[in-house]
Amino acid sequence: MTTRVIGTGSSIPDRNVTNDELAKVMDTSDEWICSRTGIRSRNIAVEETTTSMAAKAARKAVEKSGITPEEIDLIIVGTVSSDMYYPSTACLVQAELGAVNAVAFDLAAGCSGFLFALNTAHSYLSSGMAKCALVIGAETLSKMMDWSDRSTCVLFGDGAGAAVVKADTVGIRSVVAHSDGSGGDVLTCENRVTRNLLVQREQQFSYTQMAGQEVFKFAVKMVPKCIQEVLDKGGLTVEDVDYFLLHQANKRIIESVAKRLKVSLDKFPMNIECHGNTSAASIPILLDELVEQGRFKKGDIIVMSGFGAGLTWGATLLEW
Ligand code: ACO
């Protein structure tokens, strides 16, 4: 048995913010942002939260899959921007949905969060530990940005995407996942510092810091490698693949990966132009949009690849 996607959903905040709007409040321009990243606008949370977007995306995925919330026995949320330290976003979503039979937990793997969550659900389903899982990527990174740092804040957007997966005979064919903690300092956001009755320190909340060019180099080197690895493991070649769904971090990263794999860019659908980088949410949002557009047909071969903070990266090969 393997793991099949049977329903998808997504949710983004109502408020869209264009590059031109950003240029009114910081020293940047549509030309600079778009030429370096492919981003023209992003949606930013006002009333929405990581939990509310995750629950909305999940509800849609459950509806589309035709299952009842009671059938879900596993919920994993890939996120690094949960609303609470505890309870987890997954437990909050469980309560919202009434998925009373599920075990629920969050998984932190930066922008690889959804992919690692999907791979984890695949392990549960393959081993028989679960039969029907809800996998979500949800982020409100706007609250973790230093809005005076134009080199990072213009890149990110908020949103959530979800997929219901079930044990089936057709679906995921192979998975690969990697981490390199020694390289993690290129993309960081500090948590609370130790402060208690023994340690008196001023509590300062820190924001996302990124060495952009280092992240760029890491991505264009490791993503093609892991895509090749997942294809080798699944006994297929790049020519067999119908769609490559990459984490939407930067259009130039995706173009470079396509070039290195010698595959037409047409096989790399993108939505970064209107959503920006939504971290763990980017792959499931893209997946849901493509499903809504009716782009996939039975038997299509899809590779998903995520990469991000940790460092973490990985790929999943599946048959639709
Ligand atoms: N508007 C205008 N100018 C800017 C902006 C901005 N928003 N941000 C930086 N600049 C300026 C810099 O100050 C610098 O000016 P200087 O030459 O006078 O010092 C100049 O632009 C060039 O800055 P660089 O940082 O060298 O710009 P670069 O060409 O590397 O592009 C970018 C930056 C877009 C972040 C690029 O490095 C990149 O795409 N990196 C990949 C990182 C990424 O995609 N991260 C996403 C999150 S990680 C993930 O999801 C895995």
Boltz pocket constraint, residues with backbone or C-beta under 6 A from the ligand:
constraints:
  - pocket:
      binder: B
      contacts: [[A, 27], [A, 28], [A, 29], [A, 32], [A, 33], [A, 36], [A, 37], [A, 111], [A, 150], [A, 151], [A, 152], [A, 154], [A, 155], [A, 187], [A, 210], [A, 211], [A, 212], [A, 213], [A, 215], [A, 216], [A, 219], [A, 248], [A, 249], [A, 250], [A, 277], [A, 279], [A, 307], [A, 308], [A, 309]]
      max_distance: 6.0
